[in-house]
């Protein structure tokens, strides 16, 4: 029995630790990729957009606690991509936590709570906003600390324009490749994933993403189902300030969009 157990362990280690190799199999995978923006209490003068995009730290902690208590494991977009394209196994209840725009509360609240609950997240940053030390956004020192702790820092473009309108090929290269190279220079890891500013994209954008080495991208389209032949159009589950815990549980567990 001991010999069989060791043999099974060896097979598992090879499967997990070996680089994933893509094949021609078309796969369908249901994984909730949660979409957050602010993890903070909105100010008194917040407009409806800030209110809608704001999940308080207390709400976020309750959501992470629910995920932990119900057996969910936070996985990376790399894990999802490898599962789609090479059949690499995922844990029984995988979930991806993503955060758009690179707000300062990503460090002060999201990162702190993720570590508290033993989870990781993917943070899509607008690189020029960090370069400019824009108030209310991450700094590169904070991003480096987060990356060193296991968080993923990925591209959300250079200045967050609508790439689908009035952005020619040179503009797309500037926005996408420029952001990727900046993150690589600052963090030491080249991004493989992209988040469309405003959720808008077209065929020209997809072409440039592939040319610069982006393997998958997340949209603002609602859903939990992903297919291997559309990795640049991954759906997500939007978490709003008005999302109650019961609604959150339904979206993660039962939503078939």
C-alpha positions, 0 to 999 in steps of 0.5 A: 500500500505504501508503494502505491501511495508513493507512486500516486504521489509521484504522478500527482507531483508530475502533473502539478509541477510540470509545465502545462502543454497546450493541445487541440482539445476544445474545453469548457470550464465553469469557474467564477472570476470575480470582478471588484473595483474599490474595496473601501467605504465610499466618501459621503459625496460619492456619486452613483458610480463610486457607490456601485463600484465600492465593496466595503472591507466588511463586505469583502471580509464576509465574502472571503469568509463565505468562500473559505467556509464553503470550500472554495480555493482562490486560483490564478488566471494562469491556473484557469488558462492551463486548465482550459488549454492543457487540461491541468486539474483545478481544485474542486471549487476554484474561484478567481478574485480580480481587482480593476484599476489599481486603487490604493485600497487594493493594498490597504484593504484587499491585499490585507484581507486576502492574506488574512484568509490565505487567498491570492488575487489578480490586480489589473493596474493602469501603469501611467497612473502609478508612474505619475504617483496619482493620489488614490492609486497604488505605488510601485513599491506597494505593487512589488510587495503584493507580487512578492506575497503571491499576488498577480500584477497584470495589465489594464493598459497604460492610460485607460482609454477606450481602445475600441474607438480612435485607437489605431495600431500604433496606439494599441501597441503603445497602450498594451505593450507599453503597459506590459513592459512597464510592469515587467520592468517594475515587478520583474514578471511579464504580464500574460493577462489583460483587462479591457478598459471599460470592457470594450474590445474589437478584433484589432485589439485581440490581434495586438494582445496576441502579438505582444504575448497576452494569452488571456483577457478578462471582459465585463461580460457576465458569466462563469463559463469559459471555452478554450478557443476564446481565451481573450474573452473570459467572462466575469462575475461583477461584485457591486456595493449592493451585492448582499451575501446571499446574492454573492453566494448564488452568483458564485455557486449557482449562476449558470451565465 
